[in-house]
Amino acid sequence: MNKFTQFCAAGMLSLLSGCAVLDSHNVLGRMAVPRETFEPLSHAQRLLVVDQVWETINTRYIDPGMNGIDWVGVRKRYADQFPATQSEEIFWDTLDRMVGELNDSHTRIESPARVRDRKNFGGLSYGLGLAQVEGQLLVLGVNNESDAWFAGVRAGMIVTEINQIPAAQIYADSLAKSRKQSTDAIRARQVIRTLLEAKDNGTLAVVAQREDGSTVSATLKPRAIRGLPTVMHRTLPSGFGYLRFSAFNESLRARVLEGLSLLKDVPALIIDLRGNGGGSMAMTSAIVGRFMAKEAQPLKIVLRDDKPVRVLGIPMISSDAKATPAGKEAFNKPVVILTDLSSASASEALAASMRELGNATVVGQTSCGCLLGFLGYLSLPGGAEMAYSEIALVTASGKRIEGQGVVPDIEVAVTIAGVRSARDRSLEAAVAHLQKITGK
């Protein structure tokens, strides 16, 4: 969840940032902090950052009970894990593992390098998409401009070695050392992302096995990529509408809502949230409103001590917030929402909300289980940034999504055979379901 509002004149930010009445959650204060220089910290400075991170979570985290974790005990256990000889990279990784003890994927520390990649919508990549499927590291996709593609690596192959180490071994070792996440499934996914994290001048040697048992060996060089947010909509051959967008990014809101308007006459609609890691909850609310004929609260907002988020003294987020309905213009025909493990945060909020409204069916795989939210990154010395959960959401019926995920009504498991078939089984299942209920 990103910043909910950016309407304050820059000259007022420093005046308001320290006032709890006007800026109860330091939203404007975080916006006002100038960009830090990306410089290495001394050992003494690092220890001050550790204290800052611990204290921020202690006083600001959504759950004063810290998800049942002994937060004071966590600080003591990590006290000797920040030696003076520690590298910059390992320092930020260790600090991230400390906050990971909360079992919360939204609460995290991003190193200066990761901050730069996020702000540039990209970074370095080996061009491979992998997942743990049926006990194997399966290639889900390959960028057709990558070294992997030109070496002959294709979706459906199984990676058997990484840097001359059996893939199963390096995966298990990495999983044991990894930070905790909201669910075990997303922790496993994050381990694979870390294995594929490219660095300047770093190569990755892989051996991938084809279905017939033959293998491809490739040494991959990282290449710069930019994953800019995207939106696409169309009418499928079945006649059903299809809308897919890669993130709940406010820059996409108008195009997503335009897509919904252009598809208003289709007999049914498929919203594809696979791979969508979330973003703005305000955008989620705007989308949900397009399917509501009257005011409703499909998701309940939970705040620490039930205190609303105030900006300029005005409550901007409160526990009784509702989406604005579209009234007579509301889309009231069948809807299917496609999800997978990478559908997170705002994606889960949309899927859960639509299902609570009663006209949406969820198809695919269980989502991330990462439905907490933060109101903006907190800048840390050295150029790193911190996110910490300040908002929780549950369905109107009281169902918790964080730590559990949105479980599909129609599950379509990811299998090795399914990936090798090069068919989109989830989309096929969505179309089949809509044909059945619409008779089209």
Secondary structure, DSSP 4 states (H G I P E B T S, - for coil): ---S---S-HHHHHHHTT-TTTBTT-HHHHHHSPPPP--PPPHHHHHHHHHHHHHHHHHH-S-TTGGG--HHHHHHHTTTS--TT--HHHHHHHHHHHHGGG--SSSEEE-HHHHHHHHTTEEEE-SEEEEEETTEEEEEEE-TTSHHHHHT--TT-EEEEETTEEHHHHHHHHHHHSPP-SSHHHHHHHHHHHHT---TT--EEEEEE-TTS-EEEEEEPPEEEE----EEEEE-TTS-EEEEES-B-GGGHHHHHHHHHHTTTSSSEEEE-TT---B-HHHHHHHHHTT-SS-B-SEEEEEGGGPPEEETTEEEE-TT--BPP-GGG---S-EEEEE-TT--THHHHHHHHHHHHTSEEEEES------EE-SSPEE-GGG-EEE---EEEEETT--B-TTT----SEE----HHHHHTT--HHHHHHHHHHHHHH--
